[in-house]
């Protein structure tokens, strides 16, 4: 057997190999260090994340989220190749974190305990986890009370009577936060675009005291008395419509009119318009479109509904047979009816746990 020397142009010194490997290792360490998981789990496809992708499954290599996607009824490609359809999707992040504010007596079990307000994070089922259809885009408003599962939402206080009341009132006023959900299940947080003089109307937490209609929320006295109770109120503030941008690298813009109609725009020219009761319309960059009549999950009971229609009149329908059964139909070759049946079942796993005091057996 004869061995030929490696040509000079293909050689790499051992020190160069070690330097390159060290660079890759440091880059991986830095990447792991900056890719943390948010308080609530990230679902769908997120910018800057790594994914393992196959025909039906996608795994987020950062937080372990498993996504399964089963295509059901699909519309043929239309003008410019624009196509749509309905898929059944699963997301393994089935919980969200919420705040629970409760009044307890501390120390626990002590007959001479004193009442105290305690805040803690608890988990509850998420509307975005588990199995669902991926139909359309959803513009969502979250108010601060959504974070509180069992009361304890901050209320307006008279600063002259309650110490710290002024800071508390700022928290009460900053009550609105907005997000946009994409059909793949990902939810993207939005920030309003405001003139420089309005920057104090945003909180680092993402809450603003200006809602999607341009109305400002604030606290005010109930009556002229110095000891009057304070209440929350709203007043017109921005009358030309609100503009929001995503903050996670998706580079999407949402413009909301004073009537509540909104338009989502992407950097490549795609856009989505939503003006209820008109159907949601999804455009490609050439202004070809598909109409979506049902956004989110189908309700029960309702009759057959064309949830998706293209410009050529081809459609996908969902018919609710029962509370646990859907029939999805579309037309195939030569007008043949194609049907899919989806059966729903709730499975619960219960486990009993016991809490013991420190030092007990």
C-alpha positions, 0 to 999 in steps of 0.5 A: 500500500502506498501513501502519498504526502498531503498537499501543502495547501490542505495541511493544518498545523496542530496548533491551528486545530487546537485554536479553532477548537478552543474558539468553537468551545468558547463560542458555545459557552457564550451561546449557552450563557446568554440563552436563558429561559423566560419566566413563562416557557417559550412556544413555537419557533423563536428567533435565535434558538436552535431546533432539531427538525424532522417531518412532524416534530421540532425540538427546541434545543435550548428549553427542550420544548417538543412540538408535533405538527400533523398537516390535515386539510391543505389548500392547493397553491394559488396565485404566486404559490400562496397556500394555506391549510389546517394542522393539528399541533402539540406543544409540550409546554403545558403550564404558565406561571402566575402570581398568587397573593394570599394573606397567611398567618406566620409562623405557620401553626403558631397560635400567636402568628401574625397576618402577612401578605405573601406572594408566590409563583404557581403553575396553571394550565396554559391555553397555548400548551397541549393539542390545538389547531394552528389557525390564523394570528391572534393579537392579545391584550394582557392586563396585570390582573391576568398574572394573579390567579387568586386575587391580590391585584394592586388597587389605587391608594391615596398617597397622603394616607397610605405610605408608598401609595404613589409607587403603588398607583404607578403599578396600577396605572401600568396595566396593559401589555400586548402580544401577537401569536403566530400560527406555529404557536409562538407568542411574541411580546410587543412594545408600543412606539411613543414619542420621546416625551412619552417614554415614561409611560412604559414600564421595564416589565413591559406594561404600559398605561396606554391601551391599544385604543390610545386611552391612558389609565391613571389613579385619581381621588374619588372626591375632593377630600384629602382622605378620599379613596382613590380609583382608577380611570381612563381618558383619551390620550393618543387619537391617531392609532397605536403602533407596536413592534416585536422585541425578540428579533422577528421584526414584525410591526402591528398597527392598531386603529382607534376602532381596534382593527389591526394590521401585522406587517413583516419585513419581507412584505407579508402582512395580515389584516384583522377588522372584525367582523370581516375575516382575517386576511393573510397576504403574501408580498404580492398581495395575494391573500387567504381569508381566515374566518375562525381564529383560535379553537373552534367553539362548541356548539356550532355548525359547519364553518369555512375556516379558510378560503382562498381567492379561487373559492377553495376552502377548508371547513371544520364541522363540530360533531360533538364536544369531543369530535371534529370533522375537517373537509376540503375538496380534492382532485375532480371535486372529491371530498376529503375528510379528516376526523379529530377525536378529543380526549382529556387525560389527567394525571393526579398525584397526592403530595404532603407538606411536613413541617421542618423537624417533623417525621 
